[in-house]
Amino acid sequence: MIIRILGLDPGLRNTGWSILEKDGPKIRFIAAGVLHSNEKHTLPERLVELHQGVLKIIADYQPDEAAIEEIFVNMNPNSTLKLGQARAAVMLAPAIKGLSVGEYTPNQIKKMIVGTGHADKAQVDMMVRSLLKTVPEKIPPDASDAIGIALCHLFMHKRDII
């Protein structure tokens, strides 16, 4: 049975996304990219841009499930709130389409992909490329993170993966 996973790394400026496909024990990279919101627009307009972008990805790639990174609290409460709003706008799209949405902390994702919960972005990117040989060389960091989120989702559900 083939399963398509949509990985989402939410952010108000940049939201990374990825599509992976699991066919039996094999995982294939299908696509990845970054959605950008226009910083000149109001917050509600930017949230709509992100939401509509995820809806388009769902329409284009028809994933079966989604996975999203949980919010982390940073030093600036205003930034944390905006990130939470962006995350909600992004997470709402697959939920509206009836997809189950797995939520994973940054530490869970890093531990599952790299083996340590305190890995940096470069280590996650290196492991993503090691696990999926067909990931393009010049993929943006947010897209690479989204691939890691989708991989974490697959690994957490122990779906006969080699």
KALINVEN-V649386 format. One record per residue. N is the residue number from 0. PHI is phi in degrees with one decimal (none if undefined). OMEGA is omega in radians with two decimals (* if undefined). D_CENTER is the distance of its C-alpha to the mean C-alpha in whole Angstrom. Layout:
N_PHI_OMEGA_D_CENTER, N_PHI_OMEGA_D_CENTER
This chain:
0_none_-3.14_22, 1_-90.3_3.11_19, 2_-124.2_3.05_16, 3_-104.9_-3.12_13, 4_-115.8_3.01_9, 5_-99.7_3.07_7, 6_-97.6_-3.10_3, 7_-130.6_3.06_2, 8_-113.6_-2.96_4, 9_-73.9_3.04_7, 10_-162.4_-3.11_10, 11_-71.2_3.09_14, 12_-78.6_-3.05_14, 13_-132.4_3.04_11, 14_-115.8_3.10_8, 15_-78.7_3.10_6, 16_-141.1_3.09_5, 17_-150.7_3.02_6, 18_-126.2_3.04_9, 19_-118.8_3.12_10, 20_-126.6_3.09_14, 21_-109.6_3.12_16, 22_-125.2_-3.03_20, 23_64.5_-3.13_22, 24_-83.9_-3.06_21, 25_-98.5_3.06_19, 26_-115.5_3.13_16, 27_-119.6_2.98_15, 28_-77.1_3.11_13, 29_-106.6_-3.08_13, 30_-164.0_3.06_12, 31_-162.1_3.11_9, 32_-176.2_-3.13_10, 33_-134.6_3.00_10, 34_-90.8_3.13_11, 35_-118.2_3.01_14, 36_-101.2_-3.10_16, 37_-79.9_-3.09_20, 38_-65.0_3.12_21, 39_-83.1_-3.13_25, 40_-83.8_3.07_24, 41_-69.7_3.12_24, 42_-57.0_3.12_21, 43_-59.8_3.12_22, 44_-64.1_3.14_21, 45_-67.1_3.11_18, 46_-64.8_3.08_17, 47_-63.9_3.12_18, 48_-57.5_-3.14_17, 49_-65.6_-3.13_13, 50_-59.3_-3.14_14, 51_-65.5_3.09_16, 52_-62.9_3.12_13, 53_-68.0_3.08_11, 54_-59.5_3.12_14, 55_-66.1_3.10_15, 56_-61.1_3.12_12, 57_-62.6_3.12_13, 58_-64.3_-3.10_16, 59_-73.0_-2.99_16, 60_-112.1_3.07_14, 61_49.1_3.11_15, 62_-69.4_3.11_13, 63_-93.6_-3.09_14, 64_-146.2_3.09_12, 65_-133.2_3.08_8, 66_-138.1_-3.08_6, 67_-138.3_3.09_5, 68_-77.5_3.05_7, 69_-71.3_-3.12_10, 70_-72.8_3.00_12, 71_-112.6_-3.12_14, 72_-91.7_3.09_18, 73_-108.4_-3.03_19, 74_-68.4_-3.08_23, 75_-98.7_-3.11_23, 76_-61.3_3.13_23, 77_-65.1_3.10_23, 78_-64.9_3.12_19, 79_-63.0_3.12_18, 80_-62.9_3.14_19, 81_-64.5_3.08_18, 82_-62.7_3.10_14, 83_-62.4_3.11_15, 84_-68.1_3.10_16, 85_-64.4_3.12_13, 86_-60.5_3.12_11, 87_-63.0_3.14_13, 88_-62.6_-3.13_13, 89_-72.7_-3.09_10, 90_-70.6_-3.12_10, 91_-63.4_-3.08_14, 92_-60.0_3.12_13, 93_-65.7_3.13_12, 94_-64.1_3.11_14, 95_-61.6_-3.13_17, 96_-81.7_3.07_17, 97_83.9_3.12_17, 98_-83.9_2.98_14, 99_-72.8_-3.08_14, 100_-125.1_3.05_11, 101_-85.2_-3.13_10, 102_-117.4_-3.06_10, 103_-135.1_3.10_10, 104_-74.1_3.07_12, 105_-54.9_-3.13_11, 106_-66.7_3.08_14, 107_-60.8_-3.10_13, 108_-63.6_-3.12_10, 109_-62.8_3.14_13, 110_-65.3_-3.12_16, 111_-69.3_-3.06_14, 112_-88.4_-3.02_13, 113_-102.2_-3.10_16, 114_106.0_3.09_19, 115_-140.0_-3.10_19, 116_-74.0_-3.11_17, 117_-115.7_3.12_18, 118_-69.1_3.08_17, 119_-95.3_-3.09_16, 120_-58.7_-3.13_14, 121_-64.6_3.13_16, 122_-67.8_3.10_17, 123_-62.5_3.14_13, 124_-59.8_3.14_13, 125_-61.3_-3.12_16, 126_-70.6_3.08_16, 127_-58.9_3.14_13, 128_-68.6_3.11_15, 129_-69.7_-3.12_18, 130_-77.2_-3.11_16, 131_-123.1_-3.02_15, 132_-64.3_-3.04_18, 133_-94.6_3.09_18, 134_-67.1_-3.14_15, 135_-57.8_-3.09_16, 136_-63.5_-3.04_18, 137_-102.2_3.11_17, 138_-96.8_-3.13_14, 139_-63.1_-3.12_12, 140_-55.6_-3.14_11, 141_-65.5_3.09_8, 142_-70.1_3.09_7, 143_-62.0_3.08_8, 144_-62.1_3.13_6, 145_-64.3_3.06_3, 146_-65.0_3.09_6, 147_-59.7_3.12_7, 148_-65.1_3.11_5, 149_-64.6_3.09_6, 150_-62.3_3.11_9, 151_-57.2_3.13_10, 152_-58.3_3.13_10, 153_-65.3_-3.13_12, 154_-67.1_-3.13_14, 155_-66.4_-3.13_15, 156_-96.1_3.01_16, 157_44.5_-3.10_19, 158_-92.8_3.12_19, 159_26.7_-3.12_21, 160_-98.9_3.08_19, 161_-90.3_*_21
